[in-house]
Amino acid sequence: MTDETAPTTQLTHAHTDAIEIFAEVLAQSEEEGLADDFYSRLCEGITRCTALRRVVLFRYDSARRRILAAGSFGVDLDLFHGDFFTLEAAGLAREALEQDRVIETAEDLDRRLPAGYVARLQASTVVCTPISARGRWLGAILGDRGGDGPPLTDAEREVLWILGKMAALAAMARAATRQHERAAALEQRIDLAREVHEGVVQRLFGVSLALSGDQLFDEQTRRRCAEEVQAALGDLRTAMQRPLGRVVAATSTTLAEEVARLSHEYPELGIAVDDGGELAVPAPLEPLAQSVLGEAIRNAHKHARASRVGVRTQMSDGTFVLEVTNDGVGESAEPAGMGLRLAGFEALQAGGLLEFGAREGDRWQVRLVVPYEEP
């Protein structure tokens, strides 16, 4: 084998290693039902085929609108719990994404990476791998050797670059799945509208025509109108018991964590827990509570001049209550957004009720009430 062919053979082995690692990680995650552990397994695979010993994978979560530490190996993922990373504070990641290449550096780490990352890991040399596809920046993989060592070889860089592309492929596949679910939800809404129109609306229209005249009705006609109204109510009740198309997305965070994230995203709103208490939410109701909280905060940001938003929860007599109250409504404000109306549908699907409206003292309140019995 000549020196000229050696690099080509080495890169071919790198391609094979990367594909095998990705296939193995994907198969293990599906077989063991550990979809959420996919990125940590990918980080472990990276350490098996490169000199890296500590790896953390960051990705952008569009549902939560934040950059998350999604997986790690050799590093406790809890070290990054509750952190709010931004691309502006990670110049090294931006550089790797812009150039679409693996970067290894030991220079100006405190300036090119979030201070918390460098301080916690005490890394002297960091390797950054972009996670991108078709011009979309989806995240980055950061790693180090845990000590001094030789620079990465071309083969190792090639493996990291390929695995970054495969991680992007996995992220985009999940996004495509969510888009398919939203398309199915839209179809459900269309079916619901058609069912209500063809059943409830038509029945009530007939009754309104019969009642709009000036003639007096006999007992049989009144009974017929009452039967039609009852039938319409039955059709409406049946329709409302169906999924309404807008299904609350599952979540692995808590309401308290979401309050902390929104406080960071909207610092001008003064978001805080009322009375300094704790936010306790039954696990099955976490997705609904977080969805309502998000809509209430966005509503306050868009339709009011709020300087404080208070959040509180209560659980009593088999009923869970979430209240989000903001000030700065004003007489000319329009505090009722479409998002709150759609969140009301989510509450109905859970058997609950969502109330919102103006309160005394220039305030606006969103109140979620859901019956819940501890199993």
C-alpha positions in Angstrom: 0.0 0.0 0.0 1.4 3.4 -1.0 1.3 6.5 1.1 -1.1 8.1 -1.5 -3.7 5.3 -1.0 -3.4 5.1 2.7 -5.6 8.2 3.5 -8.3 7.0 1.2 -8.5 3.6 2.8 -8.5 5.2 6.2 -11.4 7.5 5.3 -13.3 4.5 3.9 -13.0 2.8 7.3 -14.1 6.0 9.0 -17.3 6.0 6.8 -18.0 2.4 7.7 -17.4 2.9 11.4 -19.7 6.0 11.5 -22.5 4.2 9.7 -22.2 1.1 11.9 -22.2 3.2 15.1 -25.2 5.1 14.0 -27.1 2.0 13.0 -26.2 0.3 16.3 -27.3 3.3 18.4 -30.6 3.6 16.5 -31.4 -0.1 16.7 -30.7 -0.2 20.5 -32.9 2.8 21.1 -35.8 1.3 19.2 -35.4 -2.2 20.7 -35.2 -1.1 24.3 -37.7 1.7 23.9 -35.2 4.4 24.8 -35.8 7.0 22.2 -35.0 9.8 24.6 -31.6 8.1 25.3 -30.7 8.1 21.6 -28.3 11.2 21.8 -26.5 9.9 24.9 -25.9 6.6 23.1 -24.6 8.5 20.1 -22.2 10.3 22.4 -21.0 7.0 23.7 -20.4 5.7 20.2 -18.3 8.8 19.4 -15.9 7.9 22.3 -15.6 4.4 20.9 -14.2 5.5 17.5 -12.3 8.7 18.4 -9.9 9.9 21.1 -12.6 11.9 22.8 -13.5 10.8 26.3 -16.2 13.4 27.3 -18.9 14.4 24.8 -22.0 16.6 25.2 -24.6 17.0 22.4 -26.6 20.2 22.2 -29.6 20.6 19.9 -32.2 23.2 19.3 -35.7 22.2 20.6 -38.3 24.1 18.5 -41.1 23.1 20.8 -39.4 24.7 23.8 -37.6 27.4 21.8 -34.3 26.8 23.5 -31.0 25.0 23.1 -30.8 21.9 25.2 -28.1 19.5 26.3 -29.8 16.4 24.8 -27.2 13.7 25.5 -23.8 13.1 27.0 -21.2 10.5 27.8 -18.4 10.8 30.4 -20.2 13.9 31.7 -23.3 14.1 34.0 -26.1 15.6 31.9 -27.6 17.1 35.1 -24.7 19.6 35.1 -26.4 21.5 32.3 -29.9 21.1 33.7 -31.7 24.5 33.7 -29.1 26.3 31.7 -30.0 28.7 28.9 -27.5 28.4 26.1 -27.5 30.7 23.2 -25.6 30.7 19.9 -24.4 34.2 20.6 -22.5 32.9 23.7 -21.0 30.0 21.8 -18.9 31.5 19.0 -17.0 28.2 18.5 -20.3 26.4 17.7 -21.3 29.2 15.3 -18.0 29.0 13.5 -18.3 25.2 13.1 -21.8 25.6 11.8 -21.0 28.4 9.4 -18.0 26.5 8.0 -19.6 23.1 8.2 -16.5 21.5 9.6 -15.1 19.9 12.8 -13.0 22.4 14.8 -10.5 21.5 17.4 -9.1 24.4 19.5 -7.5 25.3 22.8 -7.6 29.1 22.3 -9.9 31.6 24.0 -12.3 28.9 25.3 -13.7 31.3 27.9 -14.7 33.7 25.1 -15.8 31.2 22.5 -17.9 29.0 24.7 -20.4 29.7 27.5 -18.5 30.3 30.7 -20.4 27.6 32.6 -19.4 24.9 30.2 -15.7 25.6 30.4 -15.7 26.1 34.2 -17.6 22.9 34.9 -15.6 20.6 32.6 -12.2 22.4 33.0 -11.5 21.5 29.4 -8.2 22.6 27.9 -8.9 21.5 24.3 -12.4 21.3 22.9 -13.6 19.7 19.7 -16.8 21.1 18.1 -18.8 19.2 15.5 -21.7 20.9 13.6 -25.1 19.3 13.4 -26.6 20.7 10.3 -28.4 19.7 7.1 -29.4 21.6 4.0 -28.4 24.9 5.6 -30.3 24.3 8.8 -28.4 24.6 12.0 -29.8 22.0 14.4 -27.1 21.8 17.1 -23.5 21.0 17.9 -21.4 18.2 19.5 -18.8 19.3 22.0 -16.1 17.0 23.3 -12.6 16.8 24.8 -10.1 14.1 25.6 -10.2 14.7 29.3 -6.5 15.6 29.3 -3.5 16.2 27.0 -3.2 14.1 23.9 -2.5 14.3 20.2 -4.8 16.2 17.9 -7.6 14.4 16.1 -6.6 12.5 13.0 -8.3 13.1 9.6 -10.2 9.8 10.1 -11.5 10.9 13.5 -12.6 14.3 12.0 -14.4 12.4 9.2 -16.2 10.2 11.7 -17.3 13.2 13.7 -18.5 15.1 10.7 -20.5 12.1 9.4 -22.1 11.5 12.8 -23.0 15.1 13.0 -24.8 14.8 9.7 -26.5 11.6 10.9 -27.6 13.3 14.1 -29.1 16.1 11.9 -30.9 13.4 9.9 -32.4 12.0 13.1 -33.5 15.4 14.2 -35.1 16.2 10.9 -36.8 12.8 10.8 -38.4 13.6 14.2 -39.5 17.0 12.8 -41.1 15.3 9.8 -42.9 13.0 12.2 -44.3 16.0 14.1 -45.4 17.7 10.8 -47.2 14.5 9.9 -48.9 14.5 13.3 -50.0 18.2 12.8 -51.3 17.3 9.3 -53.4 14.5 10.9 -54.6 16.9 13.6 -55.7 19.4 10.9 -57.6 16.7 9.1 -59.4 15.9 12.4 -60.4 19.5 12.8 -61.8 19.5 9.3 -63.8 16.4 10.0 -65.1 17.8 13.2 -66.2 21.0 11.5 -67.9 19.0 8.8 -69.7 16.8 11.4 -70.9 19.8 13.4 -72.1 21.6 10.3 -73.9 18.6 8.8 -75.5 17.5 12.1 -75.8 20.2 14.7 -76.0 23.3 12.5 -78.5 21.8 10.1 -80.8 20.6 12.9 -80.7 24.0 14.7 -81.3 25.8 11.4 -84.4 23.9 10.8 -85.7 24.6 14.3 -84.9 28.3 13.9 -86.9 28.5 10.7 -89.9 26.8 12.4 -89.7 29.2 15.4 -89.3 32.4 13.3 -92.9 32.5 12.1 -95.8 34.2 13.9 -98.1 31.1 14.0 -98.9 29.3 17.2 -97.6 25.8 17.6 -99.6 22.7 18.7 -98.3 20.2 21.1 -96.9 17.9 18.4 -94.9 20.7 16.8 -93.4 21.9 20.1 -92.5 18.3 20.9 -90.8 17.9 17.5 -88.8 21.1 18.0 -87.7 19.9 21.5 -86.7 16.6 20.1 -84.6 18.3 17.3 -82.8 20.5 19.9 -82.1 17.5 22.1 -80.8 15.6 19.1 -78.6 18.5 18.2 -77.2 18.7 21.7 -76.5 15.0 21.6 -74.6 15.3 18.3 -72.6 18.2 19.7 -71.8 16.4 22.8 -70.6 13.4 20.8 -68.5 15.6 18.5 -66.8 17.4 21.4 -65.8 14.0 23.0 -63.7 13.3 19.9 -60.1 14.5 19.7 -60.3 18.1 18.7 -57.1 18.1 16.5 -55.0 20.1 18.9 -53.3 17.5 21.1 -50.9 18.6 23.8 -47.3 17.6 23.0 -45.6 15.3 25.6 -43.0 16.9 27.7 -40.1 15.8 29.9 -39.9 19.1 31.8 -41.9 20.4 34.7 -44.0 23.5 35.1 -41.4 25.0 37.5 -38.7 24.5 34.8 -40.9 26.1 32.2 -41.5 29.1 34.4 -37.8 29.5 34.8 -37.3 29.3 31.0 -40.0 31.8 30.3 -38.6 34.1 32.9 -35.3 34.1 31.1 -37.1 34.6 27.7 -39.3 37.4 28.9 -37.4 39.2 31.6 -39.5 42.4 31.2 -42.7 40.6 32.3 -41.4 39.9 35.9 -42.6 36.2 35.9 -42.7 34.8 39.4 -44.4 32.2 41.5 -47.1 33.8 43.6 -46.5 33.8 47.4 -43.1 32.2 46.8 -44.7 28.7 46.9 -43.9 25.6 44.9 -45.5 24.7 41.6 -46.9 21.2 42.0 -48.6 19.5 39.0 -49.7 15.9 38.7 -47.5 14.2 36.1 -50.3 13.4 33.6 -51.3 17.1 33.6 -47.8 18.5 33.1 -48.2 18.9 29.3 -51.5 20.7 29.5 -50.4 22.9 32.4 -47.2 23.9 30.5 -49.2 24.5 27.3 -51.6 26.8 29.1 -48.8 28.6 30.8 -47.0 29.3 27.5 -50.1 30.7 25.9 -50.9 32.9 28.9 -47.3 34.3 28.9 -47.4 34.9 25.2 -50.8 36.5 25.5 -49.5 38.9 28.3 -46.4 39.7 26.2 -48.5 40.5 23.1 -51.7 42.1 24.4 -50.7 43.8 27.6 -48.0 46.0 29.1 -47.3 43.7 31.9 -44.7 44.4 34.5 -45.5 41.3 36.6 -46.9 37.9 35.9 -47.9 35.7 38.8 -48.2 31.9 38.6 -49.7 29.6 41.2 -51.1 26.1 41.4 -53.5 24.4 43.8 -54.7 20.9 44.4 -57.8 20.4 46.5 -60.9 18.1 46.5 -59.8 16.2 43.5 -59.3 19.3 41.4 -56.1 20.8 39.9 -56.0 24.6 39.4 -53.5 26.7 37.6 -53.7 30.5 37.7 -51.6 32.9 35.6 -52.3 36.6 36.4 -50.7 39.6 34.8 -51.1 43.4 35.2 -50.9 46.1 32.6 -54.1 45.3 30.7 -55.5 48.8 30.3 -58.9 49.8 29.0 -57.9 49.8 25.3 -56.0 46.5 25.4 -57.1 43.4 23.5 -55.9 40.6 25.9 -57.8 37.6 24.4 -55.6 35.9 21.8 -56.5 32.9 19.5 -53.9 30.8 21.4 -55.9 30.9 24.6 -59.1 29.9 22.7 -57.3 26.9 21.2 -55.8 26.0 24.7 -59.4 25.9 25.9 -59.9 22.9 23.5 -57.0 21.2 25.1 -58.5 21.7 28.5 -61.9 20.2 27.2 -60.1 17.1 26.0 -58.7 16.6 29.5 -62.2 17.0 31.0 -61.3 20.4 32.3 -62.2 24.1 31.8 -60.1 27.1 30.8 -61.3 30.5 31.9 -59.7 33.9 31.0 -60.8 37.5 31.3 -60.2 40.8 32.9 -60.1 41.2 36.7 -60.1 44.1 39.1 -57.0 46.3 39.3 -56.0 46.4 35.7 -55.3 42.6 35.7 -55.9 39.7 33.4 -56.2 36.1 34.6 -56.0 32.7 32.9 -57.4 29.9 35.1 -57.2 26.2 34.3 -59.4 23.8 36.3 -59.1 20.1 35.7 -60.6 17.3 37.8 -57.9 14.8 38.9 -57.9 11.9 41.3 -54.6 10.5 42.4 -54.3 6.8 41.2 
